[in-house]
Amino acid sequence: MASETLNGLKVAILVTDGFEQVEMSEPRKALDAAGAETWLVSPKDGQVKAWKFTDWGETFPVDMPLDSARPEDFDAILLPGGVINPDRLRTLPEAVAFARAFFDAGKPVTSICHGPWTVIEAGAARGRRLTSWPSLQTDLTNAGADWVDQQVVVDGNLVTSRKPDDISAFNREVIRLFASARRQPRQTAAE
């Protein structure tokens, strides 16, 4: 991973209260270490509270409220899991539209654990090969995805992973995908 450079790559991390802490913090550390600029984007203003396996975790500052975030200002998106976080996000049309914009633009999307619920809601699961927390298998299959039980799956511009135990493999593939996206020019709203 150290050989990949993400200098200048802007990554939106879409979360609300209840995201699995390690599924946000560990990929964020890896991205920051590779030179990316990571932004916690949330429908909540101020702060978001993480979930830490079986109880509430730490609180993190929101870098950009969702209503101020523009997908065209970012190069990629990370969708952490936790049961609560994606279950809330998928009920918010503005959060779903934000995530969908990355798929529509062909930008890298990465998701772990229950995060693929947002992929389903964005209408981007059909025809994709991906993985997730096992309880999402039926949801993803019903949405037209080819669900597999693997540590990490790369399908074009989408990287998915199952659970916190898979984070090192997830981070490796996320960095690899984002590095390839780094070589692509970012489109701006004026283009």
C-alpha positions in Angstrom: 0.0 0.0 0.0 2.8 2.4 0.8 3.8 2.5 -2.9 0.4 4.0 -3.9 0.0 7.7 -3.7 -3.4 9.3 -3.4 -2.2 12.9 -3.0 -5.0 15.3 -3.8 -7.7 12.6 -4.1 -10.9 13.7 -2.3 -12.9 11.0 -0.6 -16.4 11.4 0.8 -17.1 9.1 3.7 -20.9 9.1 4.0 -22.1 8.4 7.6 -24.7 9.1 10.2 -25.0 8.0 13.8 -24.4 4.3 14.2 -21.6 3.6 11.7 -19.3 0.8 12.8 -16.3 2.8 14.1 -13.5 0.5 12.8 -15.1 0.4 9.4 -14.7 4.1 9.1 -11.6 4.9 11.1 -9.3 2.2 9.7 -10.0 2.8 6.0 -9.8 6.5 6.8 -6.4 6.1 8.4 -5.1 4.1 5.4 -6.5 6.7 2.9 -5.0 9.6 4.9 -1.6 7.8 5.1 -1.7 7.4 1.3 -2.2 11.1 0.9 -6.0 11.3 0.3 -8.2 14.0 1.7 -11.0 12.3 3.6 -14.2 14.1 4.5 -16.9 12.9 6.8 -20.1 13.8 5.1 -23.3 13.4 7.0 -27.0 14.4 7.1 -26.2 15.4 10.7 -24.6 18.7 11.5 -21.8 18.9 14.0 -20.9 15.4 15.1 -21.7 11.8 14.5 -21.5 8.9 16.9 -20.0 5.6 16.0 -21.0 2.1 17.1 -18.2 0.0 18.5 -19.3 -3.7 18.0 -21.8 -3.9 20.9 -22.2 -0.4 22.2 -21.9 3.3 21.3 -18.3 4.3 20.4 -16.6 7.6 19.9 -18.0 10.8 18.5 -16.4 12.3 15.3 -16.8 15.8 13.8 -18.7 16.1 10.6 -16.4 17.7 8.0 -19.2 18.6 5.6 -23.0 18.5 6.0 -24.7 16.4 3.3 -26.8 19.4 2.2 -23.6 21.3 1.3 -21.7 18.3 -0.3 -21.6 18.0 -4.1 -20.6 14.7 -5.5 -18.7 16.4 -8.3 -16.3 17.8 -5.8 -15.1 14.3 -4.7 -13.2 11.6 -6.5 -14.6 8.6 -4.6 -16.9 7.5 -1.8 -16.6 5.2 1.2 -19.8 3.7 2.6 -19.0 2.2 6.1 -21.4 -0.3 7.6 -22.8 -0.9 11.0 -26.4 -1.9 11.0 -27.8 1.5 12.1 -25.9 3.8 9.8 -26.9 2.4 6.3 -30.4 1.5 7.5 -30.9 5.2 8.3 -29.1 6.5 5.2 -31.1 4.4 2.8 -34.3 6.1 4.1 -32.9 9.6 3.2 -33.4 10.5 -0.4 -30.6 13.1 -0.3 -28.1 10.5 1.0 -29.2 7.9 -1.6 -28.9 10.5 -4.4 -25.4 11.5 -3.2 -24.2 7.9 -3.3 -26.0 7.2 -6.6 -24.1 10.2 -8.2 -20.8 8.4 -7.7 -22.1 5.3 -9.6 -23.6 7.5 -12.3 -20.3 9.3 -12.8 -18.3 6.0 -12.8 -16.3 7.1 -9.8 -14.9 4.6 -7.3 -17.4 3.4 -4.6 -16.3 1.2 -1.6 -18.5 -0.4 0.9 -18.1 -2.8 3.8 -20.4 -4.9 6.0 -24.0 -3.5 5.9 -22.9 -0.6 3.7 -24.2 -2.3 0.5 -27.7 -1.5 1.7 -27.0 2.0 0.4 -25.7 0.4 -2.9 -29.1 -1.4 -3.2 -31.1 1.8 -2.5 -29.0 3.7 -5.1 -30.1 1.2 -7.7 -26.5 0.1 -8.3 -26.4 -3.5 -7.2 -28.0 -5.2 -10.2 -25.5 -7.0 -12.3 -22.6 -6.5 -9.8 -20.6 -9.1 -8.1 -20.1 -8.2 -4.4 -19.9 -9.2 -0.8 -21.3 -7.9 2.5 -22.2 -9.0 6.0 -23.9 -12.4 5.4 -27.4 -11.2 6.5 -27.5 -8.9 3.4 -27.1 -11.9 1.0 -30.8 -12.2 0.3 -31.3 -8.4 0.0 -28.4 -8.2 -2.5 -29.5 -11.2 -4.5 -33.1 -9.9 -4.7 -31.6 -6.6 -6.0 -29.9 -8.5 -8.8 -26.4 -8.7 -7.5 -24.2 -11.8 -7.5 -23.4 -12.1 -3.8 -20.2 -14.1 -2.9 -18.7 -14.9 0.5 -15.2 -13.5 0.1 -13.0 -11.2 2.1 -13.0 -8.5 -0.5 -14.6 -8.3 -4.0 -13.6 -5.8 -6.8 -16.2 -5.3 -9.5 -15.1 -2.5 -11.8 -15.3 0.7 -9.8 -16.9 -1.0 -6.7 -15.0 -2.6 -3.8 -16.9 -4.5 -1.1 -16.0 -6.4 2.0 -17.8 -8.4 4.6 -16.7 -7.4 8.1 -14.1 -5.7 10.3 -11.9 -8.9 10.2 -11.5 -8.2 6.4 -10.4 -4.5 6.8 -6.7 -5.1 5.8 -7.7 -6.8 2.6 -10.4 -4.1 2.0 -8.0 -1.3 2.6 -5.5 -2.8 0.1 -8.1 -3.0 -2.7 -9.6 0.4 -1.8 -6.1 2.0 -2.1 -5.5 0.2 -5.4 -8.8 1.3 -6.9 -8.5 4.9 -5.7 -4.9 5.1 -7.0 -6.2 4.1 -10.5 -8.9 6.7 -10.2 -6.2 9.2 -9.1 -4.9 9.0 -12.6 -8.3 10.1 -14.0 -9.0 13.8 -14.1 -11.9 15.0 -11.8 -14.9 16.4 -13.6 -16.2 19.7 -12.1 -19.7 21.1 -12.3 -18.5 23.5 -15.1 -17.6 20.5 -17.4 
